[in-house]
């Protein structure tokens, strides 16, 4: 805890040191909200011309509110930035990482805007295929793909399967043989780079489940076996170093190591690998601690790294692929809640914190509990002249760790019935949603040009009871 700079007046301030005291607690902080989010003349927040009070009235709360134009703007920005950065070389493709958030409408937007689609389960593949997404622009990931998932992907004609283990090489080859076709594959390489992120989302260091190790020699052996397989076409190598990454330093080390493998394959096996996928993991702003870079800056920086290191190894610059998910979906969406119980909890001495309970919680946003994620929030149904108070926004679940926003300032007069919005919830919140305590999952609604459209309807108790056949 700390005392605020203003002195004893704020002696009850329980905020962490990184959280600034707001000059105006009603302000929409730049970077936290979609481009279509603003306050209307009467003080309520609008998204794409739709008042949040109208959303609450028509679809209820909690609800995920997705700004369609913002989502599609971000997708096109990544497509254009990486395309331009590698225009003078072999080019670059952008695949939207569907695990961030996927539904039929999103798959169609991504297809219309010229991106590929990265899926990692049979369920995600099913959504993509039902939406009519071109199979040749789909990549299938996964560290433990079932034979059924591999078979379905091959039958659909997916553009590439990303092989994650030595054993999977033989399995994909055998299924391709049974189907009498050839399988285009990439090999996921573990480069040993440890991204500066939470350990559960850092995915390129050695001690974890993904990929084929460079250090242990598995990656080179995988290349050798794939080239010897009867039904596999090796189209490239894949590397993903983690998520919520804010600079290109990790990409530099990963690119150097994976390009050295390309050179080794050329020198020892006489085969030219001309495609690399460097994954995604680009960070977003969840609160004022975070300073994400633009797609243009990221693309230019990574292009400089890849071109320089390719030349050092006397390699042609390969065709590149990237897989942003969070950076497209995250900032496009906010979660709208209704406030219920409020408790003023004494922390000792003059210190206290307001606990603001909302009608959702860890069933619609488990990231705070799972990753110790920090979110922001805003009183969105009105403005207030009350002094800011440090609050902790918590859910309705029977779990002490059911926290949505650990620390933020809201007006001190926040009360039951108020609407509160939590920004940057478009990535992984719905994807990780559960029915903990038998709470139905919220809807996802898209807003555009003053209109509301439901993308995923709210679950009902009847949905939950319908699964209980005992």
N, C-alpha and C positions, 0 to 999 in steps of 0.2 A: 504494500500500500504506500501511498505517497500523500504529501500535502501539496495542494495546488499552489501555483506561483502567486495567486492573489492573496494567499495567507490564510489566516484563521477562519475567514468566511467559508472557505472550502475545506475545513479540517476534517469533514466526514467523507472526503473523496477517496473511494476505494479503487480507483482506476489504476491499471498498470502504467508504467512510465512511458510506454510508446504511444498511449492513447491521448491525443491532444484535447484540451478543454475547448469545446466549440464556441466560436464567436456567435453563431446562430445555430441552435440545435435543430432548426427546421430546414437547413440547407441540404440540397442534394449535392453530395461531393462528386466532383468530376472523376470519371473513371469507374465509379462503383455502379452506375446505372446505365441502362440501355439508352441509345441515342433518342428514342422516342419518349423518354420519361421526363416529366416536368411537373411543376406545381401550377394548378389552374388559378384563376383570379380569386376564387374563394378559399384557396389554401390546400385543397385536396390534391393528391398526386394523380396525374393522368399518365397512361401508357398508350402511345400511338393514338391519342385523342380519346381514350376510354377512361373514365373516372373509376378509380379503384372501388368507390362505394357502389357503383353500378355492377362491377364484377362480383363483389361480395353479395349483392342482392340477387343477381341472376344465377350465379353458379355456386355460391357459398364459399366458405373458407374451412380449412386451408385450401389454397389453390396455387398452382404454378402458373405464372402469367408470362408468356413468351412473346417478346416483341419480334414479329416475323421479319420486318425490314432490317432490324439490327442483326439478327442471326444471318440473314442472307448477305448483308453488307460485309460482315466479318469473313464469311466463307469466300466471297469473291476477292476480298483484300488479300487473303493468303494465296489464293490461286494466282492472282496477278503478280504479287510481290515475288514469289518464287519462280514463276514463269519468266519474269523480266530479269531476275538475277542470274539465271542460267541460260538466257536466250542465246548468247553467243557461243554456247557449248552444246551439250547434247540434250539440253532441256530439263524440265522438272515437272512432276505431277504432284498434286495435293490430293490425299485421300482423307475424307472426314472420318475420324475415329468414332464409330457408332456407339462404342461402350459409354461415351460421355452422356449421350441421350439419343435414343433412336425410336422413331415411330414411323408410320407410313408416310405422313406428310413431310417429315424431315427428310426421309429418303428421297422423296420426289423433288424437294427443293435442291438438295445436293446434286441430284442428277441434272436438273435444269440449269444449275449454275456451273456445270462443267467439272465437278470434282469426282474422284473415285470414292469408294466406300470401304472402310476397313471394318470387318466383323470378326468376332472371336468365339462365337458359339453357333450351334445349329439354330437356336432361337433367333439370334440377330440375323442370320442368313435368311431365315424364313420371313422375317419382316421385310427385308430388302427385296426378296424375290416376289412377295405378294404385292409390293408397291410397284413392281415392274422395273426395278433398277437393272440396268444392263449388267449381266453376269460377268462380262469380260472386264468390267471396271471395278469388280469386287476382289478384295484380298481377304483370305481366311487365316486368322491367327489362332493361337491356342497351344498351351503346353501339354494338353492331354486330350487331344481330339479323339472322338470315338470313330470306329470304322464307319458307322452310319453317317456321321458328319462329313467325313472325308468323301464317302461315296456320293452323298447329296451334292457336295460342292463340285465334284468332278462331273456328275451328271448335268448339273446346271451350267457348266462351262465357265467357272470362275477364272478370273485372269491370273491368279496366282495363289498357291497355298504356301504359307510360311512355315517351313519345317522347323521344329523346336528341339528335336533330339535325334540321336543316331538311330534308335529303333524305329522312329517314324518314317525314315527314308524307305525302309523295306516295306512298311505297311502301305504307304502311298503308292509305291511302285507296284505292289501286288494288286491293289484295288484298281489301279489304272489298267493293269494287264487283264483283269477280269472284265472290265468295261470296254476293252479293246480301244483305248485312246491314250493320248500322251498327256502328262500332267506338267504344267509349268509351275516351278517351285522356286522359292527363295529360302535361304538358310539364315535363321536368326543366330547372330553371333554375340556372345557375351564378351564385351571388350575390357571389362575390369575397371570401368569408370564408375566412381561412386558420386552420383549427383548430390548436391547440397539440398536435400529435401528429406521428408519423413522416410524412415527406413522401409515402410511398407509400400512406398511408391517410387523408391530408387531401384531400378531394375537392371542395371548393367554391371553391378559389382558381382564378385564370384559366388558369394554365399547366398544364393537364392535360386528359385525354381526355373527361371527362364533361360533358354538359349543354350548354345554350344560354345564351350570355353575356348578362347584363344590360347590362354596360358597352358591348359592341359593338352592342347593339340587336337581337341575334339572338332574344332571348326574346320581345320585343314582336312582331317579324316572324313568329315561329312562331305566336303567338296569332292574328295576322291571317290567316295562311294556313290554320290549322286551322279557324277559323270559316268560311272560304270553301270548305273542302273539301266534297265532296258526300256523303261517307259517314262523316265523323268527328263525334263528339260530344265537345266539350271539357268534361271534368268537373272539372278543377282543375290546379293547379300543384304541382310537386314540388321540394324542395330537400334535399340531404343534404350536411352540411358536413364529414364525416369520421368517424373511429372513435376509440374509447378516449378519450372526452371526459368531463371530470369536473365541469364547471360549465355554467351556462346562458348565459354571456356570448356565445359564438358564435351560439347560437340567437337571442339578442336582435337582433344585427346582421342575421342572415339573415332573420328574420321581418320586420324593418322594411323591408328592401329588397324582399322579395317582395310584401309588402302594398302598397308603393308601385307595383309593377307592376300589382297588382289595381286600384288606384285609377286608374292611367293607362288601363287597358283600359276601365274604366267610363266615364271622361271622354271618351276619344277614339274608342272603338268602340261604346260604348253597351251593353256586355255585362257581366253580373255573374258573376264567378268566385266560387263559394261553397264550394270545397273546397281545402284545402292539405294537403300531406304534408310534414312537416318532417324526415322520415328518422329515423335512429336514432343509432348511434354512442356510446351511453352506456357509460361506462367501467366496468371491473371491477377487483378487487384481485388482482393477480398476485403481489405481495409487499408488504412493510410500507411501501414508498414510496407506495402508492396508497390513496386515500380516496374511494371511490365514494359517490354519494348514493343514497338510497332512491328507488324509483319515486314515492312520494308527494311527496317534496321536489322531484324533477325535474318532475313533472306540475304541481304548484302553481306553481313558478317559471315554467315555460313558459306556462302559462295566463295568469298575470299579465302577461307580456310581450305575448302575442297580443291579449288583451282591451284593454290600454292603447293599443297602437299602432293597433288597428282603430278605436277611438274617436277617436284623433287624426286619422285619415284619413276619418272619417265613413263607415266601412264597418260592415256587420253582421259580427259575429264568424263566421268561416267554420267549416265542419265540418273537424275536424283528423284527420289520420292520423299514426301513428308506427310505426317499424319496428325495434324492438329485436331483436337476434339474439344477440350476444356476451353481453349482460347476462342473458339467459335461459339459454343453453346453457353458457356458459363455466364458471361456478362449480359446475355440477351434476355435473361429470365430473372424474375423476382418471385419470392413466395409471399403470398398475402395471408395473414393470420388475423384472427379476432382475439383480443385480450380477454382473459377471464379473471382468475384470482390474482391479486397483488399483495405481496407481503413485504413489509419493511423489516429486514433482518439485521439485528445489531451484530457488529463484528468486533466489539470491544472498544472501550473509550468512546470517542465521538464518531467512530467509523461505523457506517452502515451501508447496506446495499438494498436496492429495491429488486425483489424477485417478481418478474412479470411473466405470468403463465399464459400460454397461448393454446389454441385448439389443435395444434399439431405436435411436432416434436421429433424424436429420433426415428420414428417410423417414416418420416418424409425427409429428414436430413440427419443421417447418422455420422456425417463426416466430422462433426465436432467431437463426438465420442470416439470415433475410430482413428482419426488422424490428429486429434488435438487442434483442429482447424479453427481459425478465428474469423468470425463473420461480423458484419455491421448490421444496423437496422435503423428504421426511421418510422416515426409516427406519420402515417400516410393518409389517414382520413381527414385530417385537419392540421392546422398550425396552432402553436401555443406560445403564449407569452411567459409561461412558467420557467423558472431557472432550471438548467440541466441537472439531472441526477444520474449517477452511475447505476445502470440496471444490468441484470442478468436475465436474459429471455430463456425461459425453460418450457418444456412441453408438458403433456398431460399423462405421460407414461409412468408406470410404477417402477421407477429407476432413478436413483439419485444422479446418475450420469446423463440424464435426459436434458441436455443443455443445447440450445440452438445458437445463442450468442452469449459468449462468456462475459464480455465487458463492452459496454457501449453507453453513450449518453442518450437519454430520452428526456422530454420535458417532465418535470416533477409532478405534473398533474395527470400523467397517464392513468387511465381508468378503465374498468371493465366495459367492454363494448367497443373500445377504440380499435381501429385497424392499424396494424404494424406490418411493414414490408421489410423483408430480408433480401438484399440484392445478391447477385452473382450465384444463383442457385440452379443454373441451367445444366451444369455438368455434374453428373454422378449422384445428384440428390434423388431424382426420380429413379434413376437406374439402380440405386442401392436401397430404394424404399422397401419397406416390409409391412407385415400385418401384425407387428408386435402388439400384444394386448388385444388382438382382434380389432385393431383400428383399420378401417378401410383406407386404401391409398387415395390421395387427392387427385383431382383432375389436372390435366395440362390444357390450358386454353391459349390460343394464339390471338393476338390483337394486331389489327392493321386498319389504318384509315377509319378509325372510329368504330370498328366492328369487332365482335367477339366470335371466335370459332373454336369449338371444342376439338382438340386433337386426340386426347385420351379422356374418356369419361371417368367420373368419380366411381370408385368401387362402392358397393352397397353391402349391408349385412347379408342380403340374400346371396350375393356373390360368394361371400365367405362360407355361409352355411351350405351352399350348393356343393362345395368341395368336401364337406364332411359326410361321408357315406357310411359311417359306422353305426 
